[in-house]
Amino acid sequence: MKIVRVLSLLILATLAANAQTPSSGGAPAIFPLRDIRAGMKATGRTVFSSTRIEEFQCEILGVLENAGPKQSIILARLSGGPLAQTGVLQGMSGSPVYIEGRLAGAVALSFPFSKEPIAGIRPIEEMLQNEPIPRRAAGLNLTVDPLQVAAARPPRQELPFGSARLTEIASPFWLSGFTRAAVDHFTPAFRALGLEPVQGVSGGGRPVQPAKPTPPQPGSMISVQLITGDLSVGADGTVTHVDGNRVYAFGHRFLATGDTEMPFARAEVVTLLPSLNSSFKISTPREWLGSITQDRNTAIAGVLGRQASLLPITLNLRSRDASPRQWSYHFNMIQDRLFTPLLLQLAIFSAIDATERTSGLSTIALNGRLILENAPPIPLSNLYASEMGAPQQAAAAIAAPVAAVLSSGFDSLKMRGLELNLEISSDKRQLTLDNLWPSRREVRPGDTVEITAVYTGERGAELTRTARYTIPIGAPTGILYFTATDGPSANLAEFRQFLLTPPRSPDQLKSFLLGLHANNRPYLRVWRIAPGLQVQGENLPAPPSSMAAVLKNTAAPQPNSLVAEIFMDPADALFSGSKTIQVEVKE
């Protein structure tokens, strides 16, 4: 009997101990939301220093029912550790909270400028609805202007309390290797995404790859990396639950990307920075752990040991000034339809700003290529010149084809790398169209007309370009228009049609990208005022009525018909300006 009693006591003691020990693997012991009441005591876990997980205390104040769409928030007052001095910290997002040893949820929301560490806790039932096993994202054609790739994501969740706001805790968003001007320029876009950029306070993005990484525990600090290498960008938060190789963290969205692929690393807290607005943890990534595959409204979720597919980027800069200098950057970046172009613009702007002027006269020559996995690379070549803002122009224009490829959804156009070579000079090599005339005002089919364009620049520079066009036999009589234009204007005309009839195949998209007009040459567009059609990216000027009837459901109508386009000779300068003249075709 004594042996039975001893065994019974041992079993009861083991069960009691397990009830008080947070689960780090398998299905967690959940404290249901329906059973939570005001006045309950809870325990949270997070990292305040190094990688050591410490406990803090929570007093449950109540439950906010249906605070979001079919979502509830547990309101609690936190205490213990440094919280009396710091309040709720940025970086605590995802810190698990246990009631009677069972997982109730994760710290996810706070009140900015609050005098007390009062937090909103995301119920664990809502977080576990985010299945981390990645799903294949459906292909989407580009339906927005790729030059406007910094469109804001949905704002952070906010719950009104009079003049106060219970807001998703902003994830500390570290940027290392970037200039102050670059961070300031892009901060409004990041803030619109619910991110608060912090420059140069992180240890950088060069985590090591251990042979057998130790899985994180609930309460561990992690860093989700968007750029790693010579430049690094990451956001930090806390692990809520680990189920085998599945990880749940943050308790709220990060970028709201849904299906995604972002590497994450174990992070070490260097120190805490108390702030009147919102205190935060200063941390640095240490070793790779896996990949975040889901970024949803109530949590991020990922898979341990999974390697994210990143975009390797090489960025070389060369100065053309009196003392030529060269710099090289090598980094890897996530592949996201909207966020990658924004990060790419930030990287290019910062690299230029680090060594060259970003205001005043400037000319930037681009030569590079977009490397594809199963197709020949797409060459990138262009010239940008401006008195103000040439780096911004170059950065946005370079990001445009990247945005188009990422948004296409075509598997055969998966990017494998990006190589960019920029040559920069402190002058403005720009020529403006001054005059345009034809060799004759009246022509007949078979005749050749010569169009002359004169361009002028600074310090009395003058350049002439000539193009010849032969009127086709059988061409209709009437007015024929000749427009000398520049690269951006010609691209705008093509881009409008690109939005109306997005590419339906990889070849169409590649054809569009390869057909983009460079800025270092003028173009002569020959057209008529006559209805036309565009079918799968191809122009059909003045089609027969029978053909128009057949294609009316698959073609985009055009108010004018482009008859021909002639590329004039290039120069080591940017051409700008447009003028139109007319020639009459007679019988």
Secondary structure per residue as TSV (DSSP state, phi and psi in degrees):
chain	resnum	aa	ss	phi	psi
A	1	M	-	360.0	-38.6
A	2	K	H	-61.9	-39.8
A	3	I	H	-63.2	-42.3
A	4	V	H	-61.9	-42.9
A	5	R	H	-64.6	-40.7
A	6	V	H	-63.6	-44.5
A	7	L	H	-61.3	-41.9
A	8	S	H	-61.1	-42.7
A	9	L	H	-65.0	-39.9
A	10	L	H	-63.0	-43.6
A	11	I	H	-61.7	-45.3
A	12	L	H	-63.1	-41.0
A	13	A	H	-63.8	-40.4
A	14	T	H	-64.1	-44.1
A	15	L	H	-62.7	-40.4
A	16	A	H	-65.3	-41.4
A	17	A	H	-63.9	-42.5
A	18	N	H	-64.4	-34.0
A	19	A	H	-65.7	-24.8
A	20	Q	H	-99.9	-3.7
A	21	T	S	-102.7	118.9
A	22	P	-	-58.2	137.9
A	23	S	-	-76.2	135.7
A	24	S	-	-110.6	1.9
A	25	G	S	-160.3	150.8
A	26	G	S	79.2	-178.1
A	27	A	S	-64.1	127.7
A	28	P	-	-75.8	153.4
A	29	A	-	-76.8	111.8
A	30	I	B	-97.4	136.1
A	31	F	-	-93.1	111.6
A	32	P	-	-63.5	146.0
A	33	L	G	-60.0	-36.7
A	34	R	G	-64.3	-20.7
A	35	D	G	-96.6	-1.0
A	36	I	-	-79.5	132.9
A	37	R	-	-132.0	153.7
A	38	A	T	-61.0	142.9
A	39	G	T	94.7	-13.7
A	40	M	-	-65.0	150.1
A	41	K	E	-102.5	141.2
A	42	A	E	-138.6	164.8
A	43	T	E	-125.8	133.5
A	44	G	E	-111.5	163.5
A	45	R	E	-133.4	132.9
A	46	T	E	-160.7	176.5
A	47	V	E	-109.0	123.8
A	48	F	E	-104.1	-21.2
A	49	S	E	-152.5	135.3
A	50	S	B	56.5	-127.7
A	51	T	T	-118.9	13.2
A	52	R	E	-79.1	122.6
A	53	I	E	-81.7	126.2
A	54	E	E	-121.5	160.5
A	55	E	E	-98.1	150.5
A	56	F	E	-135.8	166.3
A	57	Q	E	-108.5	152.0
A	58	C	E	-133.5	135.3
A	59	E	E	-110.1	117.2
A	60	I	E	-71.2	125.1
A	61	L	E	-96.7	-23.1
A	62	G	E	154.8	-179.4
A	63	V	E	-121.6	128.9
A	64	L	E	-92.0	101.3
A	65	E	E	-72.3	138.4
A	66	N	E	52.0	41.2
A	67	A	E	-65.7	-33.0
A	68	G	E	-123.1	-174.7
A	69	P	T	-63.1	103.7
A	70	K	T	56.0	36.9
A	71	Q	E	-131.0	144.7
A	72	S	E	-123.2	156.0
A	73	I	E	-127.9	132.9
A	74	I	E	-90.7	124.5
A	75	L	E	-96.1	132.1
A	76	A	E	-146.0	152.3
A	77	R	E	-101.2	124.9
A	78	L	E	-95.6	153.7
A	79	S	E	-155.7	167.3
A	80	G	S	98.5	159.2
A	81	G	T	58.9	-140.6
A	82	P	T	-90.7	6.9
A	83	L	H	-62.9	-27.9
A	84	A	H	-64.8	-29.8
A	85	Q	H	-91.7	-33.9
A	86	T	H	-98.7	-24.0
A	87	G	-	72.9	-167.1
A	88	V	S	-69.4	128.8
A	89	L	-	-94.8	141.1
A	90	Q	B	-63.4	132.7
A	91	G	T	107.2	-15.2
A	92	M	-	-83.3	-7.9
A	93	S	T	-54.0	122.9
A	94	G	T	100.3	-9.0
A	95	S	-	-57.2	120.5
A	96	P	E	-70.2	145.9
A	97	V	E	-123.6	129.5
A	98	Y	E	-118.3	138.8
A	99	I	E	-118.9	122.1
A	100	E	T	54.5	37.6
A	101	G	T	78.6	0.0
A	102	R	E	-108.5	143.3
A	103	L	E	-72.7	120.7
A	104	A	E	-100.7	-32.7
A	105	G	E	169.4	-161.2
A	106	A	E	-136.5	139.5
A	107	V	E	-58.6	126.1
A	108	A	E	-140.9	-24.6
A	109	L	E	-132.7	158.0
A	110	S	E	-153.4	171.0
A	111	F	-	-103.7	113.9
A	112	P	T	-60.4	144.1
A	113	F	T	65.8	12.2
A	114	S	-	-68.0	143.5
A	115	K	S	-82.2	-13.5
A	116	E	S	-125.9	151.0
A	117	P	-	-78.8	72.3
A	118	I	E	-97.9	129.4
A	119	A	E	-128.3	156.1
A	120	G	E	-97.8	131.4
A	121	I	E	-108.9	125.7
A	122	R	E	-79.4	122.9
A	123	P	E	-58.6	137.8
A	124	I	H	-64.8	-28.9
A	125	E	H	-59.2	-36.8
A	126	E	H	-73.2	-35.1
A	127	M	H	-68.4	-39.0
A	128	L	T	-73.0	-6.8
A	129	Q	T	-72.7	-12.2
A	130	N	S	-89.3	96.0
A	131	E	-	-71.8	118.4
A	132	P	-	-75.4	-13.3
A	133	I	S	-61.5	121.1
A	134	P	-	-65.1	142.2
A	135	R	-	-109.5	149.8
A	136	R	-	-74.8	120.6
A	137	A	-	-71.3	137.4
A	138	A	-	-70.2	143.4
A	139	G	-	-69.8	138.3
A	140	L	-	-127.2	133.4
A	141	N	-	-75.8	151.5
A	142	L	-	-69.8	122.7
A	143	T	-	-120.8	8.6
A	144	V	S	-128.3	158.6
A	145	D	-	-63.0	119.2
A	146	P	G	-66.2	-14.8
A	147	L	G	-75.0	-13.0
A	148	Q	G	-110.1	52.7
A	149	V	T	-78.3	-7.8
A	150	A	T	-91.8	26.8
A	151	A	-	-58.0	137.6
A	152	A	-	-70.6	144.5
A	153	R	-	-79.1	175.2
A	154	P	-	-57.3	140.9
A	155	P	-	-68.9	164.2
A	156	R	-	-62.5	150.6
A	157	Q	-	-68.3	132.1
A	158	E	E	-132.8	137.6
A	159	L	E	-116.9	121.9
A	160	P	E	-75.1	136.9
A	161	F	E	-135.0	78.0
A	162	G	T	65.4	-125.2
A	163	S	T	-85.0	-9.4
A	164	A	E	-92.0	165.8
A	165	R	E	-136.6	128.3
A	166	L	E	-90.4	109.1
A	167	T	E	-120.6	145.9
A	168	E	E	-52.0	133.4
A	169	I	-	-64.5	123.4
A	170	A	-	-65.5	130.0
A	171	S	-	-74.2	129.1
A	172	P	E	-55.3	118.8
A	173	F	E	-110.2	97.3
A	174	W	E	-87.6	138.7
A	175	L	E	-128.0	117.2
A	176	S	E	-119.2	136.5
A	177	G	S	91.2	7.1
A	178	F	-	-107.0	153.7
A	179	T	-	-80.3	158.8
A	180	R	H	-62.1	-41.8
A	181	A	H	-63.1	-39.0
A	182	A	H	-65.7	-43.5
A	183	V	H	-63.0	-45.0
A	184	D	H	-61.9	-39.2
A	185	H	H	-65.2	-36.7
A	186	F	H	-100.4	-2.8
A	187	T	H	-58.7	-42.5
A	188	P	H	-57.1	-38.3
A	189	A	H	-66.9	-40.7
A	190	F	H	-67.1	-39.8
A	191	R	H	-64.8	-33.5
A	192	A	H	-63.9	-22.0
A	193	L	T	-91.4	4.7
A	194	G	T	82.1	20.1
A	195	L	-	-114.8	140.4
A	196	E	E	-113.2	100.3
A	197	P	E	-63.8	137.2
A	198	V	E	-128.1	123.4
A	199	Q	E	-98.9	134.3
A	200	G	S	65.5	21.5
A	201	V	-	-110.7	5.3
A	202	S	S	-109.8	161.8
A	203	G	-	-79.3	6.6
A	204	G	-	91.2	171.5
A	205	G	S	-109.2	59.5
A	206	R	-	-124.4	58.9
A	207	P	-	-65.2	152.6
A	208	V	B	-89.8	161.9
A	209	Q	-	-108.7	96.8
A	210	P	-	-70.7	155.1
A	211	A	S	-63.3	-45.5
A	212	K	S	-136.1	87.7
A	213	P	-	-64.9	141.4
A	214	T	-	-75.8	126.6
A	215	P	-	-59.6	145.1
A	216	P	-	-69.9	159.5
A	217	Q	-	-109.7	157.4
A	218	P	T	-54.9	126.8
A	219	G	T	102.1	-11.2
A	220	S	-	-69.2	152.2
A	221	M	E	-92.0	134.7
A	222	I	E	-129.4	158.7
A	223	S	E	-126.0	120.2
A	224	V	E	-87.9	121.3
A	225	Q	E	-101.1	128.9
A	226	L	E	-101.1	-33.4
A	227	I	E	-136.0	136.9
A	228	T	E	-133.4	148.3
A	229	G	E	125.2	-140.8
A	230	D	S	-63.3	-27.3
A	231	L	S	-118.3	145.6
A	232	S	E	-143.6	141.8
A	233	V	E	-138.0	131.6
A	234	G	E	-154.5	162.8
A	235	A	E	-131.4	138.8
A	236	D	E	-110.2	149.9
A	237	G	E	-163.8	-166.5
A	238	T	E	-123.9	144.7
A	239	V	E	-77.3	131.5
A	240	T	E	-93.7	-45.2
A	241	H	E	-153.3	144.1
A	242	V	E	-122.7	123.4
A	243	D	E	-122.9	93.0
A	244	G	T	65.8	-115.5
A	245	N	T	-100.4	11.7
A	246	R	E	-102.2	137.7
A	247	V	E	-126.2	135.7
A	248	Y	E	-121.1	136.9
A	249	A	E	-152.1	172.7
A	250	F	S	72.8	-45.3
A	251	G	S	77.3	4.4
A	252	H	S	-158.6	175.5
A	253	R	-	-66.6	160.2
A	254	F	S	-106.0	-70.9
A	255	L	S	-111.8	-1.9
A	256	A	-	60.4	40.1
A	257	T	-	-89.3	-7.4
A	258	G	E	68.6	-128.6
A	259	D	E	-62.0	128.7
A	260	T	E	-153.0	-178.5
A	261	E	E	-153.2	98.1
A	262	M	E	-130.6	125.2
A	263	P	E	-69.3	147.9
A	264	F	E	-133.1	152.1
A	265	A	E	-130.4	155.9
A	266	R	E	-65.7	138.4
A	267	A	E	-118.3	151.7
A	268	E	E	-117.1	128.3
A	269	V	E	-80.8	121.6
A	270	V	E	-81.9	-46.8
A	271	T	E	-165.4	174.5
A	272	L	E	-110.6	143.0
A	273	L	E	-118.1	101.1
A	274	P	-	-65.2	143.2
A	275	S	-	-146.4	146.5
A	276	L	S	-67.0	-29.3
A	277	N	S	-83.2	-69.9
A	278	S	-	-153.3	112.8
A	279	S	-	-69.2	157.8
A	280	F	E	-149.3	161.0
A	281	K	E	-87.0	136.6
A	282	I	E	-99.4	118.5
A	283	S	E	-138.2	171.8
A	284	T	E	-142.9	138.9
A	285	P	E	-72.9	144.9
A	286	R	E	-118.5	-51.4
A	287	E	E	-145.5	143.7
A	288	W	E	-68.3	141.5
A	289	L	E	-119.8	-36.7
A	290	G	E	171.8	-150.8
A	291	S	E	-135.6	133.3
A	292	I	E	-79.1	125.9
A	293	T	E	-114.7	-11.8
A	294	Q	E	-134.8	132.4
A	295	D	E	-130.8	91.2
A	296	R	-	-114.5	178.4
A	297	N	S	-62.1	-33.7
A	298	T	S	-106.0	-5.7
A	299	A	-	-178.1	163.9
A	300	I	E	-108.7	149.0
A	301	A	E	-140.1	147.0
A	302	G	E	-151.1	-175.1
A	303	V	E	-125.3	125.5
A	304	L	E	-68.4	141.3
A	305	G	T	80.5	-5.8
A	306	R	-	-83.8	134.2
A	307	Q	-	-96.1	124.1
A	308	A	-	-74.6	146.8
A	309	S	-	-87.2	106.1
A	310	L	-	-106.4	162.7
A	311	L	E	-101.2	110.6
A	312	P	E	-71.7	133.1
A	313	I	E	-129.2	131.9
A	314	T	E	-115.7	125.6
A	315	L	E	-124.8	112.1
A	316	N	E	-109.6	134.4
A	317	L	E	-122.9	139.9
A	318	R	E	-136.2	132.1
A	319	S	E	-91.8	137.3
A	320	R	-	-98.1	7.7
A	321	D	S	-74.2	-174.1
A	322	A	S	-55.9	-35.2
A	323	S	S	-114.1	87.0
A	324	P	-	-57.8	136.4
A	325	R	-	-135.7	158.6
A	326	Q	E	-136.2	146.6
A	327	W	E	-140.5	149.2
A	328	S	E	-133.9	139.7
A	329	Y	E	-125.4	137.3
A	330	H	E	-129.4	123.8
A	331	F	E	-155.0	162.8
A	332	N	E	-114.4	143.8
A	333	M	E	-134.5	147.3
A	334	I	-	-63.4	160.2
A	335	Q	-	-112.6	96.9
A	336	D	-	-130.2	140.7
A	337	R	T	-56.3	-42.8
A	338	L	T	-105.5	-35.8
A	339	F	H	-77.9	-34.6
A	340	T	H	-59.8	-47.8
A	341	P	H	-59.2	-36.8
A	342	L	H	-65.6	-45.4
A	343	L	H	-64.9	-36.4
A	344	L	H	-65.0	-41.9
A	345	Q	H	-60.8	-42.4
A	346	L	H	-60.0	-44.8
A	347	A	H	-64.8	-44.5
A	348	I	H	-65.8	-46.2
A	349	F	H	-59.5	-44.4
A	350	S	H	-65.7	-42.0
A	351	A	H	-61.7	-39.9
A	352	I	H	-69.6	-44.4
A	353	D	H	-64.5	-27.3
A	354	A	H	-65.4	-27.7
A	355	T	H	-131.7	-16.8
A	356	E	S	-123.9	168.9
A	357	R	-	-74.6	144.5
A	358	T	S	-111.2	-1.6
A	359	S	E	-134.7	155.5
A	360	G	E	91.4	-177.5
A	361	L	E	-60.5	133.7
A	362	S	E	-160.3	140.5
A	363	T	E	-130.2	131.4
A	364	I	E	-124.6	122.4
A	365	A	E	-104.3	128.7
A	366	L	E	-107.7	135.4
A	367	N	E	-143.8	120.7
A	368	G	E	-168.0	-166.7
A	369	R	E	-157.8	147.5
A	370	L	E	-100.2	112.3
A	371	I	E	-88.3	126.0
A	372	L	E	-105.6	156.6
A	373	E	S	-74.1	-42.6
A	374	N	S	-125.2	29.7
A	375	A	S	-155.0	159.1
A	376	P	-	-58.4	150.4
A	377	P	-	-65.1	154.1
A	378	I	E	-97.6	115.6
A	379	P	E	-68.8	146.5
A	380	L	E	-124.3	116.6
A	381	S	E	-146.9	127.4
A	382	N	E	-166.7	175.2
A	383	L	E	-139.4	137.9
A	384	Y	E	-132.1	133.2
A	385	A	E	-142.0	141.1
A	386	S	E	-166.5	157.4
A	387	E	E	-80.9	-27.9
A	388	M	E	-142.7	129.3
A	389	G	-	86.8	20.7
A	390	A	H	-60.9	-40.5
A	391	P	H	-61.1	-39.9
A	392	Q	H	-63.6	-41.6
A	393	Q	H	-62.3	-46.1
A	394	A	H	-63.7	-43.7
A	395	A	H	-62.4	-45.0
A	396	A	H	-66.7	-41.1
A	397	A	H	-67.8	-37.6
A	398	I	H	-67.7	-35.1
A	399	A	H	-71.6	-22.6
A	400	A	H	-59.7	-52.2
A	401	P	H	-64.8	-31.9
A	402	V	H	-62.8	-43.5
A	403	A	H	-63.0	-39.3
A	404	A	H	-64.4	-42.4
A	405	V	H	-67.8	-44.8
A	406	L	H	-63.2	-34.7
A	407	S	H	-83.9	-10.9
A	408	S	H	-70.6	-33.5
A	409	G	-	78.6	5.8
A	410	F	-	-84.6	121.4
A	411	D	G	-61.4	-34.5
A	412	S	G	-72.5	-8.9
A	413	L	G	-106.5	24.9
A	414	K	-	-64.9	131.7
A	415	M	E	-79.6	141.8
A	416	R	E	-117.5	-10.7
A	417	G	E	174.8	164.3
A	418	L	E	-140.4	124.0
A	419	E	E	-117.4	124.7
A	420	L	E	-128.5	128.3
A	421	N	E	-121.1	119.3
A	422	L	E	-116.7	129.2
A	423	E	E	-113.5	124.5
A	424	I	E	-122.4	137.3
A	425	S	E	-135.2	153.1
A	426	S	S	-93.1	51.1
A	427	D	S	-142.7	172.9
A	428	K	-	-117.1	96.2
A	429	R	-	-89.9	82.7
A	430	Q	E	-132.5	135.9
A	431	L	E	-118.9	133.6
A	432	T	E	-112.2	136.3
A	433	L	E	-63.6	123.1
A	434	D	E	-107.3	-37.8
A	435	N	E	-152.4	155.0
A	436	L	E	-149.3	131.5
A	437	W	E	-151.0	156.9
A	438	P	E	-99.1	159.6
A	439	S	S	-74.2	-20.5
A	440	R	-	-155.6	151.2
A	441	R	S	-96.3	-18.8
A	442	E	E	-127.2	135.5
A	443	V	E	-140.2	166.5
A	444	R	-	-128.4	158.6
A	445	P	T	-51.2	132.5
A	446	G	T	97.8	-19.5
A	447	D	-	-75.1	156.4
A	448	T	E	-113.8	129.5
A	449	V	E	-112.0	139.3
A	450	E	E	-107.2	126.5
A	451	I	E	-108.9	126.7
A	452	T	E	-114.1	131.6
A	453	A	E	-120.9	135.2
A	454	V	E	-114.8	128.2
A	455	Y	E	-116.7	141.4
A	456	T	E	-123.5	152.9
A	457	G	-	-139.6	-164.1
A	458	E	G	-70.6	154.9
A	459	R	G	56.8	36.4
A	460	G	G	75.6	14.4
A	461	A	-	-64.7	141.0
A	462	E	E	-142.3	138.0
A	463	L	E	-141.1	136.8
A	464	T	E	-113.2	137.1
A	465	R	E	-127.8	138.6
A	466	T	E	-127.7	140.7
A	467	A	E	-133.5	145.8
A	468	R	E	-116.6	139.0
A	469	Y	E	-134.9	128.9
A	470	T	E	-98.7	125.9
A	471	I	-	-68.3	122.6
A	472	P	-	-63.1	147.7
A	473	I	T	-64.7	133.1
A	474	G	T	87.9	3.9
A	475	A	-	-64.6	140.8
A	476	P	-	-67.3	152.7
A	477	T	S	-76.2	163.8
A	478	G	E	124.6	-170.3
A	479	I	E	-81.7	131.4
A	480	L	E	-115.4	128.1
A	481	Y	E	-101.1	141.1
A	482	F	E	-122.7	119.1
A	483	T	E	-116.4	116.9
A	484	A	E	-86.7	125.0
A	485	T	E	-141.6	175.4
A	486	D	-	-106.8	176.5
A	487	G	H	-60.2	-52.0
A	488	P	H	-58.8	-40.6
A	489	S	H	-66.4	-41.1
A	490	A	H	-66.2	-39.0
A	491	N	H	-65.7	-35.8
A	492	L	H	-61.6	-41.9
A	493	A	H	-62.4	-42.2
A	494	E	H	-70.7	-37.0
A	495	F	H	-67.5	-33.7
A	496	R	H	-58.0	-42.4
A	497	Q	H	-70.9	-31.5
A	498	F	H	-62.1	-39.1
A	499	L	H	-70.3	-37.8
A	500	L	H	-71.9	-39.0
A	501	T	S	-130.1	81.7
A	502	P	-	-58.4	151.1
A	503	P	-	-56.7	139.3
A	504	R	S	-104.1	2.3
A	505	S	S	-152.4	159.0
A	506	P	H	-58.7	-37.5
A	507	D	H	-63.4	-38.3
A	508	Q	H	-64.7	-41.8
A	509	L	H	-66.2	-44.3
A	510	K	H	-61.2	-40.4
A	511	S	H	-61.6	-40.1
A	512	F	H	-64.2	-46.5
A	513	L	H	-66.4	-40.2
A	514	L	H	-69.4	-23.4
A	515	G	T	-89.5	0.0
A	516	L	-	-61.8	138.4
A	517	H	-	-85.5	130.7
A	518	A	-	-78.7	160.9
A	519	N	T	-85.9	-9.2
A	520	N	T	-94.4	19.6
A	521	R	S	-152.3	153.8
A	522	P	-	-90.4	163.9
A	523	Y	E	-131.8	143.7
A	524	L	E	-113.3	116.1
A	525	R	E	-105.2	127.8
A	526	V	E	-107.1	125.6
A	527	W	E	-150.9	164.8
A	528	R	E	-126.1	157.1
A	529	I	S	-84.8	91.9
A	530	A	S	-160.2	140.1
A	531	P	-	-62.9	138.8
A	532	G	E	-135.1	-177.2
A	533	L	E	-133.2	151.0
A	534	Q	E	-120.3	121.5
A	535	V	E	-119.9	115.4
A	536	Q	T	50.2	45.1
A	537	G	T	84.8	-5.5
A	538	E	E	-104.1	136.6
A	539	N	E	-86.0	135.5
A	540	L	E	-120.0	94.4
A	541	P	-	-71.2	133.0
A	542	A	S	42.8	61.7
A	543	P	-	-71.0	153.9
A	544	P	-	-58.6	152.1
A	545	S	H	-60.1	-34.4
A	546	S	H	-65.5	-40.9
A	547	M	H	-68.0	-41.4
A	548	A	H	-60.4	-37.2
A	549	A	H	-66.4	-37.8
A	550	V	H	-70.8	-36.9
A	551	L	H	-95.2	3.1
A	552	K	T	-60.9	-27.7
A	553	N	T	-89.6	-10.7
A	554	T	T	-120.6	-2.7
A	555	A	S	-116.7	153.6
A	556	A	E	-97.4	124.1
A	557	P	E	-68.6	145.0
A	558	Q	E	-121.5	132.8
A	559	P	S	-68.7	-29.7
A	560	N	S	-124.9	158.6
A	561	S	E	-110.6	117.8
A	562	L	E	-78.5	118.1
A	563	V	E	-88.2	-41.0
A	564	A	E	-160.7	159.2
A	565	E	E	-136.9	130.4
A	566	I	E	-117.9	128.7
A	567	F	E	-86.9	117.2
A	568	M	-	-80.3	167.5
A	569	D	-	-63.0	140.4
A	570	P	-	-80.4	174.8
A	571	A	-	-153.2	168.3
A	572	D	S	-83.9	55.5
A	573	A	S	-160.5	163.3
A	574	L	E	-91.8	128.3
A	575	F	E	-94.1	139.3
A	576	S	E	-142.6	155.7
A	577	G	-	105.1	153.1
A	578	S	-	-139.2	139.7
A	579	K	E	-143.7	150.2
A	580	T	E	-127.0	135.1
A	581	I	E	-125.2	167.0
A	582	Q	E	-130.9	147.8
A	583	V	E	-129.4	138.5
A	584	E	E	-94.9	128.9
A	585	V	E	-95.5	122.6
A	586	K	-	-113.2	167.2
A	587	E	-	-69.3	360.0
